[in-house]
Structures are given as C-alpha cells and as structure tokens.
C-alpha cells in the first residue's frame, strides 16, 4: 500500500520539481470530471440512448449541445490555472500549539484567474481571485504538532471554474517552512541557574527581587499570573505587569541544570527566554555545550529560541 504513494511522489518530483517559484503549464496541470461532472456525463449518455431509440432530432441536438458545453468547459477550466505563477512568501516563527501562517503569492501575467483554491486538504483550501497583471498574497494556516521546522510539503492548487463539472489541479512544492519554538511553560528556575558571578545574583531568578516598571502589552509566553485583569475589564486589552531585574544581574539559563524530560526543560527555558527578553534583562543560554550571550534584544531572543527549537534535531543542518 505504501508503494503507490512513493511512486506518485517520485513521479511528481520529476514532473513538478520543488522551487520557491512555480509557473503552471500543461505539464503541471491535471484535469478530470468532478462528481457533478460524472453525473453530467451519465445524463448525456442516457439522453443519447433515448435519442437513438426514438430517433428524435431534438434529443440529438440537445445531447450534442451539452457535449459541446462539456468540451468547451475543459478548455476554460484548464485555462483558469495555465500561466499562473506561485511564489513562496515566507512565514513567521510561532510557538508550539499555535497555528503557523505561511504566505503564498499568486501572480497573473495577463488575464484574470477566478476562484482559484489552494492549501492543504487537512487544513482546508482558500479561494481567491487574481486580477490581470497583478499579485495576491494568501496566508495559509497549519496546526503545529512538534517543535523544529514545519515543512508541509506539496501544496494543492485547483480550480472548478466555470461550471464545477471539471476540476483542474496541481501539486506544487514551494519549499515552504516555518520554525516552531517550544511551548513556553511557566516554572521556577533552580537556584543554580542565576546571575553570573555571585550568590546574590543567583537569587535574581526568584520572586521579590525585581522592580515593578508598569504595564505593557501581552505577548505569547507571558505568565498568566501577571495579567492585569482590571485593565482588561476596562477594555484596555490584555496587559501584563512589567518587571525589570536589578542592575548587574545576568541570569544564566542552562539546559543541563533543569530536571525532567527534554521537552519540559526546553519549554521552561523558552518561557524564561521570552520573560527575560520582555524585561530587557541580559541573560545567557547554555545548550548543546555552547553558550549564547550574555546579551539582550530581539536578535538575541530569536537566536536563543531558534537554538531551543532545533536542539537535538538534524533539521538545523538542512535549514
């Protein structure tokens, strides 16, 4: 049973090779009747048998007319995909459990493309019209099931325009990928993971040593305990209490110093990377025998989260 999918994938790889941009042509478009189209053909066959049996000229004329409509529809359905250019538009990194959003651009060199559907069958297809000589960008959503690189594979593009009795489709591989960070899990860090240097800094990760700075907008990974519910009830949105660590304290996050299974430890470190970055607190991350930092800022945050997402995976070498 697994042989057929492998043969299909190998055949598609030769016929439609992967790439960041794909133009649909006659080699890359397939077409066949839909369920409605099959019923349409059966009805025409019955009408033809009735016309032959009764030698009715009007029945002949109607049958041939419907047959001509079917043939013309083949051309128009195929033309509604022919020449369409699809380009990979990138994707933002997300946390495990969130939906990854991958962008695809559709470009029309000359004419209008109507009711073009694209996506993955398990997440549903989105329908869009592409204006002549213009471009459209579609954001496709996929659930995340594990950390690391999410590579959804081949994308289905199809059209049932204009009558729905035929479907033209193609499977294109735009090499879409989205980075999935671990799911932030709130937990206290052990005393051994503290500030670099002295024991006083090592206690910086505990409660009661940070200075209250005010309120800021909620971000993924923020602790629910710090949500300011009064502000939310007044319609000010989700705000969290912001704290800044005392000067000179630079926490060091070490994966090996935590207990529990690997995914739980990565989730805890992910939470603290997000938390310390939100406080603008410099910190270091020790993972896989390497130390990142001490540093702060968006670039340092992204570097640490990427290291957590790809830890223990071969995907980092192929990214």
N, C-alpha and C positions, 0 to 999 in steps of 0.2 A: 504493500500500500504506500510505502514511503518512496518507492522508486519513481512513481509518476510525478510527485511534486519536485523531485530532484531534476528529472528530465525537463520539466516545464521551466524551472529556474535557469537551467543551463541554456535552454533554447532562448529564453528571454534575454539572458546575458549577452548572447551573440547577436540577437536581433535589435535589442534596445540596450546598449551599454550604458553604465551609470555615468553621470556627469552633473556638474552644477547647473547646466542649461541644456534643455532638450527641445528640439523642434519636431512637432508631429508631422509625419509624412505618410505616404501609402504603405511603407514597410512597418510602421509603428502603430497603425490603426487597425483594429479588428471590428467586424460588424456582424450582427446576427439578429434575427427577429426576437422580440420580447414575447411574453405570454400573450399579450394582446395581439401582437403580430401573428403568432401561430393560429390564434382563433380567427384572425382575418383571412389567413391562407385557407383554413378549413372551410370557412364560409364561401370563399371564392370557388373552391373545388366542388362544393355541393351545388352552387349556382351553375357551374359549368356542366355538371352531370344532369341537372334539371333542364338546361338549355339543349343539351344533346338529346335527351329523352323526348322532349316536347317539340324540338325543332322550332324554338321561339327566338325570333330575331332580336327582340328587346332584351331577352335574357342574355343572349350572346353579347350584345352591345354593353350591357351593364357589367358583365363579367370582365370583358376586355378593358373597360374603363377603370374598374377597380384594380385590375392587374397593372395597368399603366401607372396609376397613382402609387402602387407599391414600388414599382421600378424607379420612378422619379424620387420617391422618398429615400431610397437607398443612397442616391447621389447627394441629396440635401443633408441627410444625417451625417454622411461621411465628410462633407464639406464644412460642417459645423465644428469639426476638430482639425481638419487639414490646415497646416500652416501655423497653428497656434504654438507660441513659444512659452515654455515654463522655465522659471529660474528659481533657484533656492534663495530665500530671503533671510536666512539665519534664525536664531532662536535665543531667548534669554534663559539663563540658568534658573532652575527652580529647586525647591526643597522636596524631598521625598513625601509623597502623599498629595502634592499639588498637581495640577494639570499643566503639562508642558505645552507651550504655544509655539508652533513652528510656522514660519511665514513663507508663503509661495507667491511669486509674482507671475502674472499672466500677461503676455504682450501680444497684441494684434498688429501685424504689419500693414494690413489693408482694410479688411472688412470687419463687420460686427459678428461676434460669436455669442449666441444666445443660449441661456440655460445650460451652461457647462457645469457639471458637477465633479468635484474632486475631493479626495480624502481617503481614509482607510475604512473598510467595511465595518470593523469592530467599533469605530467611534462615530460612524455616520458621515455622509457626504454633504458638502456645502455647495449650493447652486449660485452661480454668478454670471453676469453678462459682461462681456469685454467690449468696450467701444472701439470703433475703427481707428487704427493708428494710435491707440492709447494702451495704457497698462492698468492693471488692477492688482491689488495685494490682498491675499486671503490668509487669515490666521487660523490654522488648524490646531485643534486641541486633542491631546492624548493623555490618558492617566499614566502616572509614574508608579512603577512597582518595585524598583530597586535603584540604589544609588549608582553613580557612574554615568557612562554615556548611554543615552537613549537613542537608538538608531532604528526608526520604524520600518525602514526598508522601502520597497516599491510602493508608489502612490498610484491609486486608481483615478483615471480621468475618463469621464464618459459623457455622452450626450444622447438624449432621446428626442431631440428637436428634429422635425416639427410636429409629427403626429403621434409619437410614442409607440409606434408599431415596430420600430427598429432601435437598437442600441449600438452605438459606436463607442469603443473604449480602447484604452491603452494603459499599460503598467510602466511607469517611469520611475527611475531611481535617481533622485536629485541629490543623494548623499546627505539628506537632512539629518541633523543630530542636535541634541540638547543635553547639556550637562545637568545631572541631578545630584544635588547635595544631600547629605544625610538629614533625616528628620530631626530638627532641634528638640532635645529632651532636657527639661529643666532638672538639675540636680546640683547638690553641693559638691565642690571640689575637695579632695582630701587635703590635709594640712601640708603635705609635701609639695603640692603644686601652689606656689605662692609667688611672692615677688622675688626677683633675682637678688641674691645677696644675703640679707639678714633675716632673723626670725620675725622681726617686726613686720617686714614686707611680706613674709609668708602668711601672715594673718590677714592680708589685704583681701583675700577672696571670701572671707567670712562676712557676716552681716554686721552693720553698725559702724563701719569704718569709712563709708562713702559719704560724700557731701551731696545733699539734695540740690539739684540745679533748676528744677522746674518741670514743665510738661513738654512733651514732643509727640509727633505723630507715631502711631503704632506701626511696627514693621514685623514681617514674618520672623518668628523665632523669639520675639519678646515674651517675657514672663507674663502670664495672666494675672499674677498677684499684684503686678504694678499697674494694672489698668485703672484709670481714673473714671469710675462709674458715674460720679456726679456730673462730670463734664459731658459724658455720653448721654445722660438723661436730659441735659440742657440742649442737645442737638449739636454739640461741637465736634462730633465724630469720636473715633477711638483714639484716646490719648493715654500715654503711659508716663509714669513718674521717672524722670531722668536723674541719674546719679553720676558723679564724677569721682574717680578714685583720687586719693591723696597723692600729691606730687612725689615723684621719686620711686613709686611702687610700680614695678613692671611684672605682672603675673607671667608665669611660665607654664604653659599647658603641655603636659607630657602624656602621651597615649599609654605608655607602659606603667604609669603610676596609678592608673584607674583600674578598678576591679570590674568583673562582669564579662559578658560576651563582647565580641568585637563590635558588633553593630550598635550596642548600647553605649559603649565607650566613645565611638565615633559621634553618636548623637549628642552625648553630653558635651564633648569638645565643640561640636557645631554650635550648640546653644551658647557656649561661652565665647566663641569667636564672634558671633553676632552681638552678644551682650556687650563685650568689651569694646567692640568697634563702635557701637552706638554711643558708648560713654566717651569716645575719643581717647581711650586708655591704651598706651603702648603695651604690647604683650609679645610673647614668643610662643611658637608652637614647635614641639619636638615630636616628629613622626617619621617612622621608617629610617631611624638613625640619622636624620637630618634636622637641623634647627632652622626655622623660618623666623626672622626677626631678631631682636625686638623692633617693632615698628608699629605704625598705625595708618589709618586711612583706607580708602576704598580699594586701592590696589593690593594692599597687604591683606585685607579681608578676603578679596577674591582669590588671592594666592593660597591662603590657608584653607578656604572652603574647597578649592579645587583639589588640594592635597588630601583632604579628608574624603572627598567624593571618589577619588581614584586610588585610594590606598588598597594595596593587595590585589590590584586588578591589572591585567595585561592591556587594558584599553588605553592606558596612558601612552604606551609606546606607539599605538596606531592612530592616536588622535591627530 
